């Protein structure tokens, strides 16, 4: 593959889904100059057109159909690997890499990451510190589990990500509300479980995530993001800070938990997004996502360190050793803007004249006519995104202290329905 690069013939990766342009275009922008991308998804090519060399229209949540479509491409082109960063598609993507015999993890390993209960079982057997967790089939089971664990508890869907449907419950009445929220939300490609909800111990302390690359029997943490959440008792993610000099990047306890968790799950090739809470008794692993982090975290890592995490994920998918050497040490942060109430968007305006020297990017995230619903009626209802880059955490914090002066929402409140 290196020789292909040297003679100008870029290796071909099968791209399983492209996701939303505003949140994921930076990935294709980073990867396309080095790799040819063949897109497999239910719809034809749209915004991805500048980045792909071909496409196949297929239901990419259907393992058998996706493997058949991939084999057709492989019969005509040499395929170096399979590339996927969509939470709902990483499992079928693993079936493709296994079928084609290209680098990747077994479908069973990816399924264990996708299924939060399977993750808990594997980590418990490996002795990885994590919250107490009980899977339940119904509300009565959730109430019994909460009494067993002790309040407060966290109630979450077994198969979702991005904090969707996750809620804190401080008493039995709140467990009922949390159970309803956890069972009300679905996501394309997510398997449906009979035991669909987990009730877990609430771990106090801040939440972090680690995007790390795994290859050739070793792993390298590339970006550690300190998460900001809002909309209590939900855990909606409202921002992240990535500091290239964060001391937790070399914390022995955290790194040991990271390594042991991935070995327990059988994950050895690719980039993962692993979430922890830093409790009073040390870090507790919340979940392992077999993909690049969302919320622009890989891009923040690139801005903070110069290491392109998206490209590292593509390299490993192609069997190429990624470049993980930091080029600089800075701090990058993102703030997401939400309406104060459920709102139908009239206009989102970026006030370019108000952007200070540390603002790297300010972007509208919602189009006119869109309806933004807050938890539990909706999730990730963002109308704006602002990224700041500076030399210190204090500088990016100051740059983002008044985000509504940078991106303004004009809209009409909508009636809240149960």
N, C-alpha and C positions, 0 to 999 in steps of 0.2 A: 504493500500500500504506500509505503514511503516512496518507492520508485515511481508509482503512478503520480504522486504529487510532484516529483522532480521533473517529470516530462510534461507536466501541465494537464494530465488527465485526472480530474478530481474523482475520488471514489464516490460510489453511489450509496446513499442511505435511504431506506424506506421510512418515510415520515408518517407515523400513525396519528392522524388528526393534527389540526393546527391551532385550535382553540380561538379565543377572542383576540382580535388584532391589537386593541389598546393595551392589553396586559401581556401579550406574548410575542409581539413582532420583533422585539429586541433579540430574541433567540434566533429567529431565522436570519436576521440581519448579521448576526455573528457567525452563523454556521455556513450559510450559502457560499461565501467566497472560497471555502476550503472543500466543501462537499456538494455534490449534486444531490438534490432531494427529489424523491418521487412520493407524492402525496396520496395516501389512501384514506378516504373519508366518504360519508354518504352524499355530500354535495360536491359539485364541481369546483374548480379553482376560482377564487375571487381575489381577495386582498393578497393572497399568497403568490400570485402570478410572477412577480419579479424574482422570487426565490426558488421556484421549483422548475424542474426540467420535464416533468410528466406527472400524470395523475391517473388514478383508478377510482371510479365511483363504486363504493362497497359499504355495506353496514360493518363498520369497524368495531362494533361491540360484539359481533358474532364471530367467535373464534374460528369455526370451520370455514366460513365464507372469507374471512380475512386471510387465513392461511392459503386458501385456494387462489385468491387474488394475488398474494405475494409470490406464490410459486409461478404464476403466469409472468410476472415482471422478471423474476429470476431466470426464467427460461430464455428471456431475450437480452438480459443485461446482467453483468456481474455485480452482485449485491455485496457490499462490504459490511453492512450492519443494519440494525433496526433502531430508529430513534423515536422516542415518545416522551412527552412531558405532561400529558393530560391525565389527571388522576383516574378518570373513569376508563381509560384505555390502556394503562400499563400492563394489566393482566393479559388481554388478548395480544398485545404487542409481544409479550414474553412467549406466547404460543408460536408466533411467527419466527422469532429468533431461534427457538428450539427446533422448529421444523426445517429452517434453512441451514442450521448448523453454524450460525454466525455468533459473535460474542454476545453474552447476555446471561441472565439468571434463569433458573428453571421457572416454569409457570407456577409450580407449587410454592416457591420462595416468594414470588410476587403476590400470590393469593394470600399468603400469611401476613404480608404487609398491608394488603387491602382490607383484610378482615381484622378489625381491632381486637376481637376476642381471641382469635388465633395468635395474634401478636402477644397478648397478655399471657397466654399459656406457654408459648415458647420462651418468653423472657423470664417467667417464673421458674421454669425448669433450669434456665441458665443462671439464676440468681441475680438477675439485673434489677437494681432498685427501681420500683415503680409503684403507683398507687394501688391500693386494694381495689379489685374490680369484680363485679358480679354481673353475669349476663342474665337477662330476664325476658319472659315471654309476654307479660301483661302488667297492668298497673298494680295488681296485688303483689306480684313478685317484686316490682320496683319499690313498693312501700316496705316490704319485708327486708329487702336488701339494704335500704337506707337505715332501717333500725339496726340491722346487724353491723353495718359499717360505722354508723354514728354521724350525726349532722355536724356541719353541712356536707352535702354530697354533690357530685357532678353527674348529671344525666346526659347521655350522649347517644347518637345513632351509632350502630355498630360498623357501618360501612362508608360513612361520609368523611369529608375533610373540610379544611378551611373554617373550622369552628361552626359550621352550619348545624343548627339544631342542638347545639351544646348549651346547657343551662345549669346554673347553680340553684340548688334547692336547700332551704334552711329548715323546712318543717314539712309534715306530710301534705299539707295543701299545696305547697310549692312543688313537691314531687309530682303531684297530679298534673299541674300545669307543664312541668318540664317533660314529663312522659308524653303528653299531647304534642308538644313542640318537636320532640325527637322523632315521633312517628309520623309527623305530618309532612315531612320534606323528603323529596327524592332527587336523584341526580342521574343523568343518562350514563349507562354503563355500569352502575353500581349494583351488585347482586342483592337480591332480596332474601333476607334470613327470617326463619321462623322466630328465632331468638334475636330480635332486631335492636335491642336497647341494652346499653351497659350503664350500671350505676356504680360510681367510683368514689373513692376517698378524695376529698378536696385537699390539695397540697397548697399550703400558703407560699407566698414568695413570688418573685417575678418570673415571667415565662420567657424562654429563649428558644431559638432554633439553630441548628447547625446544618449547613449544606456541605457535604463531604463527598469526595470522589474515591471510589474503590476500584482497584485494578491490580492485577499481578500479585495478589495476596497481601496488599498493603492498602492503607487509606490515608488521605490527607484532608483535614478540615479546611475548607476554603473560605467560608463566611459564617460568622456567628452574629445572628440578629437578635437584638433585644426588642421584644414585642410590646406594643401598647394596645390595650383593649378598651372597649367602651360598651355602653348599653347594658349595664348590670341589670339583671342577673345573667345576661348572655355574655358571650366572650367574643364579640365582634372585633375583628382586627382593624385597628384604626391607624396604625403606623409601625415602623420598624427603624432601628438604628443599627448600622453595621460599622464597627470600629476595627480597622485593620490591626490595631494594637491591643485589642481586648485580651486581658490576661486569661480569660476562660478558654481561649483557643489552645492553650498549653496546659490546662488544668488536668492533672493525672486522673482524678476521680471521674471527671466527665469523659475524658478520652477512653478510659477503660470501659465505661458503660456503653459508649458508642461502639467500640470494637466487639465487645461481648454480645451486644444485641444483634449486630449484623451477622455474626457467626451463628447465633442461635436461629436466626431466620433463614440462613442459607444464602444471604445476599453477598455477592462478591464482585460484581461488575456493574459500574454505573455511578450515578450521582443520586444521593438520597437527601431528603429534607426531614431531619429528626427533631422532635420537639421535646423540651424538658421544662419542668418547673424547679426552681431553686428553693427548695423548702428548708425548714429549720434543721432537718436531719440530712441535708445534702441534696444533690440533684436527683429528681425522680423522672424517669423517662415516660412521656405521655404517648407518643406514637412515632412510627417510622413510615414515612411516605416514600415510595420507590420512584421518585421523580425529582426534578428540579423544584426548588421552592417557588411558591407563588408570590403575589404582592410585590413583584419587581425585586425580590431579594437577591437573585443571582446578578442582576444588573447593579444593585447597590454594592455587592461584593466586588464586581469589576471596577466600579468607580473608586472604591476604597483601597483596593490592592493592585489593580492592573491585571489580575488573573481573570480570564474570561471563563466563568463557570459553565455557561451554555456550551461553549466550544469544547471544554474539557469533557462534558457529557457526550458530545458527538464523537470526540476522539476515542473515548473508551468504547463506545458502541461500534466503532470501526476497527477496534483492535490496535489503536495507536496510543502510545504513552502520552498523556496530556502534560502540558506545561503548567506546573503549579507553583512556579517561582514568583513571589510578590515583586512588583515593580516599584511600588511606593507604599506609604502608610498614611492614609487619610481616613476621614469619617464621612459616611454617606447615610442619609436618612430619607424616609418617605413618609408623608402625611396624606391620609385619605380624608376627603371631605364628604360629610353626610348631611342630608337635610335635617332640620329640627323635628319634622313630622313627615308623615307620608305625603308625598308631593308629586304632582304632574309637572314635568319640566317644560318651561317656556323657552328658557335660554340659559346657557352657561357661558360666562364671559371670563376670559383670562386677561387680567389687567397687566399687560406687559410693562407699563411704565412703573409699576410698583415692585417689580422683581429686583431684589438686591443682588450684590455681587456673589453671594453664596448659593443663589437659587440656580440649579442646573436645568430644571425643567418644570413647567407648570402646564397641566393638560386637562382639558375637559373630558370627563368620563361618561357623560350621558348626553343623549341627543334630544332635541325638542320633541315633545310628545311622549317621551318615556315616563313611566310611573315608578317612582322610587318608594319602596315599602320597607319600613324598619322592622327589626325582629319583634315578634316571631312571624309576622306576616310576610317578611321577605328578608333576604340576607345579601350582603355585599352591595348595598344600595348606594353606591358612591357617585357623586357628581363631579369630583375633581381629584387630581393627584398632583402633589408637589414634591419634588426631589431636591434636596440640598446637599452640597458637598463642601467640606471645609477641613481645617486641620485639627479641630477639637470638637468634642461633643457639645460643649457650651455654644460654640459658634453655629452649629446646625440647629440646635434648640432655639437659639435667638432668631435665626432666619425663618423658622417655621412657627413662631409664636402667634402670628396673626394671619392664618392661612386664608380666611375669608376675604381679606383685603387683596389677595392675589387671584383667587378664583371665586367668582360670584355666581350664585344660583338665583335665577328668577323663575318663580313657579307658582302653582296654584295648589293649596292644600286639598287633599282628597279625603273623603269620609273613611274613617277607620272602621273596618268590619272584622268581626271575630273570625 
